[in-house]
Amino acid sequence: MVIASQLFVPDLGLELTRLDRIQNLEQLIDPGNSSLHPTRPHSGSPVSSAFSTSGQRKAPASPKDEDTKMLNPIIDSWPRAKIRDQLTNALYKSRRIMLHDAPACTSEDNFSMPPERAKVLIEDCLEQLKGDLFIGLVDAELMKSLPDIIDKVHVHLHASVLLVYYLLLCQGHLIREDGYRSCGDIVSRLYLKCINLLPQWRQGATANTTYLVGALLMSLIAAENQDFDLSWSLHRQACQFAQLLDLHNLDRYQDPSSVDTMTFEHKRHGFWQLIQADLNFCLYHDVPPTIFATDWTVNIPWLGFNLELDGAGYPPVNIASFIANSRLTFIGMGFLEAIGKATVDPYFDLESCIESTCGKIRVTIQEWHLEDRFHKSSLLLDKLFLADALLAGLNFIIIMNSKLPCFFPSSSCKHWNRAVQTARHIVEIVLEVGFPSPSDATIRRIFFLRPFLAVLTLYENLAVVTDEMRCKDILSLGRLQKVLAIGAEYRPDLVPIVEVMESLAHLVRGQGTHP
């Protein structure tokens, strides 16, 4: 474990208690509260002044200098607010219910679980996710030993160790997915346990691998719970930890042949996941980059690795989806740079750039056989890896087209039509993940795939445009609503989302004019 001196961690919302978070959500849910329509002070492209293809990048910005306004859980920039805000309000209500009604726990509650059960979950998580989010850097033996000692009154563990332990248990439950209600209750309680640990975690923050993994895993589970403010705060903190641990210079000073090859590839893998997450925050939420616009030298992993191929000649699903996602990340970086050029150059042809970029995304999806493998895969975890890469590219297409001034619900607008066709594709993929028997784990993973941008696009289209796909779109959205309604039987926090989808369905049925 790498140890550094104690690190000052700006607030970034990490000191908020559970009650603080509930009160903040209640203010957002208030229809008279302007916070539902956040504005940001920075103008132009979030990366135009920070990123260049020359490789000369600015030093990392301190998180304390970043904008801390609320992030819209769907997308921050959208030409029409009404339907987006209805969906957003439902997501806020969902989070409030989860925080308010889930089983209460405190930072002192050791969350008793049979040791053998906990060991299985920890081992599953460490094995299944050892290449993700720097989890391979965690002290595995320490984590495996905790179930036997954590309940002992004389044992006092550091908040950073506890946070990683509970997050591994949480991910282990989602991997095993062996029960509806019990799994959902346990995962919700573990999530609240982790939230309650954050103030204590922040106070002792040190740049070591345990803090890094804790920040990354907590950012992931916060995103699954649609709390992108918390997710972004922890992402920014993880970026700072990674830089202090010199993980952004993996290929600058170190000779890969002098270290264990698999460990080195896992480090590269983890850093590129950080880059991918950074790009997503920029694209969805119009925030400046935290790490990809800084000075870093890390090659894409696995490209020179001797991978085992399956019978069809494909690399493992997790590797193929990761490399495809990395390619999409490069494409997304190029698009953000184009946005920056369009901001300062009135003659820059952004429309042609978007046409070309959408084509590159489609080619990437085809070259890596993402969709074909997705439909053929019988393993849920493989489907989720592939769906993650697929929806990353498809959501990029919607976001890019939404940046054009002519983007407006109309059958005569080719950019709107492209977004609608892409949204239909996304909903089909999400439904294939969710059916035939949606569980708590499946719904959490669906939420992590960010399906609500596609849902928003289809409802916008149904409210304005009448075409031959209208009935099919209403049916597809109804099926997605049914998936969530099944989940709402044992997860009350899903009820507001089901209700708003039902309300919007009534609104758009038979309607061909503006809502």
C-alpha positions, 0 to 999 in steps of 0.5 A: 500500500502506498502511503503519502502525507495527509491530504486536505480534501475540500468539502465537495458535499462529502460532509453532508449527513443523510438528513442534509441530503434529504433536506437538499432534495426536498428543496429541489423537489419544491416546484417553486425552487429555481435550483431545478434549473441550474446554471453554470458560470463558465462559458464555451467548451468545458475543455476548449482552453484545457485540451489540445491534440499536441499533448501539452496540457495544463496542470490539474485544477484543484477540486476546490476551484470547481463549480459545485452547483447541482448536476441534473441527473439526466443531462444539464443542457437540453433545448426543452425543459418541461419534460426533462424537469418532470423526469428530473423531479421524479429522480429527486423524489426517488433519491429522497425516499431511498435516503428517508425510508431505507433501513437506518444505520450509523457510522458506528453500526458494524452491519453484522453479517454472517462471516462466511457469507461476507467472505464469499461476497468479498472474494466474488467481488475481488475476483470478478472486478480485480481489473476494474477501478484499481480494485487489484491494488486493494489489500485482498488478504486484509479485506478477506480477514475483516468478516472475522474481526469487524464485529469484535468490540476491541477492533477499531478500523480506519474509515478508509478501510471500512468504506472499501469493505462495505463497498466491496460487500455491496458490489458482491451482492450485486454480482451474486444477485441472489434475491429480490427484497433481501438483496435490495434492502442490504444494498440500500443499507450498505449504501447509506452506511457508506454515505454516513462514513464519508465525513469521517473518511474525508477528515483523515484523507491520505493519498493511498490506494485504499482511499483511491479505490474507496473514492472510485467505488463510492462514485460508481454506486452513487451514480447507480443511485442517480446521485451525480453530485456525490458521484462527481465529487468523489470522481474529482477526489479520485482523480486527485488521489490518482495523480498524487500516486503518480498513476497518470505517469505509468508509461512516462517513467516506468518500463512495463517489462520491469514489472508484473505485466498483468498488474501493470495492465490493470493499472492502465485499465483503472486509469482509463476508466477514470478518463472515461468517467471524466469524459461522461461528466463533461458530456452530460453535465457541461463541467470542465474536465478533471483529469483528461485535459491534464498532463498524463501518459498512460497507454490503452491497456491490453492492445499488446497483450496476448489475449485468449480468444473465444470460438468466434475469434473474439477477445473476452467480453470485458476487455473488448467492451473496455477497448471499444469504450476507450475508442469512444472516449477518444471520439468524445474528446475530439467532439469536445475539442470541436465544440471549443472551436465552434465557440470561437470560430463562427465559420467552423462547420460543427454540423459536418463534424457531428455527422462524421463523429456519429459515423465513427461511433457506429463504426466502432460499435460494428468493429468490436461486434458489441451488439452482436455479442450483446444479443448472443450473450447469456451471462448478465455480467457480460451483457452489462459490460457490452451494454455499457459500451453500447450505451456510451456510444449511443448516448454520445450520439444523442448528446452531440446532435442536441448541441446543434441550434437546429435540434428541435422535435420535428420530423423534418429535422434530421438531427432530431430524427437521428436522436430519436432513432438512437433513443429507440435503440437504447431502450431496446438494449435496456429492455433486453437487460431488464427482461424477463425477470428484473431484479434489484441488481438489474435495475441498479445496473440499468440506472448506471447505463443512464437510460433516462436520456433516451426516455426523455428523447422519446417522450419529447418526440411523442409529445410533438411528432406524429409518425408511424413509429408512435405506437411502437414507442409508446409500447417500448416505454410502457415495457420499461415502465413495467420493469420499474413497476416490478421493482417498485413492489419491493423498492418504494423509491422507484414509485415516483419514476413509475408514476411520472412515466405513467403520467407522461404516457397519458400526456402523449397518447393521441397527442401531436401538439406541444404539451 
